[in-house]
Amino acid sequence: MLADGAVALVSGVGPGLGRATALAFAREGASVALAARSGDFLDQVAAEIDAEGGRALAVPTDVTDEEQCRAAIAATVSELGGLDCVVNGAFRPGAQTRFVDADLIRWRKTFKVNVFGALRLTRAAIPALEARGGGSIVFVGSMSMRKARPGDGDYAASKAALYTAAQVLAKELGERQIRVNTVVPGWIDGPNVELYGDWQAQERGITRDEVRDEIIREIPLGRIPTPADIAEAIVFLGSDLARWVTGQGLDVNGGEYFH
Amino acid sequence: MLEERLLDDKVAIVSGVGPGMGRDLALVFARAGADVALASRTAARLETVAKEVESLGRRAVCVATDIVDDAACRHLVEVAEAELGQVDILVNNAFAEDPFVSIEDGGVEAWEQVFEVNLWGTLQLTQAVLPAMRRAGGGSIVMINTLSTRIVNPLLGGYASSKRALLSAAQSLALELGIESIRVNSIVPGHIWGPSLKWYFEKLAADRGVTPQVVYDEIADLNCLEHIHTSEDVARVALFFASDRSRAITGQTLDVNAGRYFH
């Protein structure tokens, strides 16, 4: 088991990648603190982990609120005994507006969660990681920072800013044996693929399945990665297998594009 | 054990098995549950590692192989498949060192020799393994690349450019082979602590009249984590790429360098 005895905190636990990451850590032997704004869903995931014989703690948290970040870390340490790994999965979708029409106040909101929220939670976690003699922080990037698409400006730029921040943190926290890396997912199978499919289908007068086939044609491995696929890379970077990996980005996209 | 069961029922071919990285790859993979075919030019070295693999309860076969020899590459794969049942994983770890000669001073011929092993030899072995991987329903190919592609030094041009070419070739292979569920990824290690680096640091220290520890600390301080890791640490990252845990990852490159530089 890659995370036996470890404690991981996952932010942004919704039905997709966050849940998959929490379950993956639990299956590898970690106790998992589940953070998101909505407590109801956290309880559901906690129950799933309990049912599999794991240990989970729901810590409803808005990562844009410094106090709540500190409280989430404090609860994790007191209930689960410490903290070894932080996964910053919380995000706010982009405005999906072209720059010429963009409301920069809305763009700031994207950054408020995706960059400053992740950094607030990370900062709150540093003392707890340090108390264990080191640890691992994982950020979640986005394919939009690798393949620019019109309308993705705020989201792509927020994730790119976070990617660079992760490298600076790797430099700053390395001497404390805290590693900082980014997993960059490509397409993740689920509602986003469906939404994109519906939108493209409507725009172009083709079917949702045809849109899906177009996506798959661009992926050498011939399928759209699932949340569970992405979660494996996050757990790897959180584990001691990646003990000497820091400041790096790992793309999980079925080979759609290379970094 | 951390790597327990990640490669249960898998068979791996590791090239360039000597006392360093190749041996670590074989042992980390064996501990994870794989049987291992060991390849290098020197058969005697292989026997030692094979005994270590067997003492971990896994099977090993030794096949003296010069990867520059196409027939030898095909023979290696045949033996691995016949003796161990299938081939799921290939780690291309064999390499030729740089002749340390500038382009101007006869470098072109010297570079060609390095390319012969690092690029053509590696591609030849990779080509030889594909039919076996298809029969196994897919596979994972891991290329061990080099720090020299990231930090370019004078007189290391042949080595660096051969490995850089391999980095690109790995991405083309990923595109071509993905549909057959054969994945191709590269690992770029930073400095690796071991006998060669120890020797090099002692030489630098003697030249400057300081202790080897001074040199070690200077280089280690360039890494965020202030440490120089071993080839076993790199082998554990190779384990991730070899295993199904990385099933959605292909054509990628991961630097394992304790934070020396970022990619």
Interface residues (C-beta under 8 A of the other chain):
Chain A: M1 L2 Q167 A170 K171 L173 G174 E175 Q177 R179 I219 P220 L221 G222 P225 T226 D229 I230 E232 A233 V235 F236 S239 D240 L241 A242 R243 W244 V245 T246 G247 Q248 G249 L250 D251 V252 N253 G254 G255 F258 H259
Chain B: L2 E3 E4 Q171 A174 L175 E176 L177 G178 I179 S181 R183 N223 C224 L225 E226 H227 H229 D233 V234 R236 V237 L239 F240 R245 S246 R247 A248 I249 T250 G251 Q252 T253 L254 D255 V256 N257 A258 G259 Y261 F262 H263
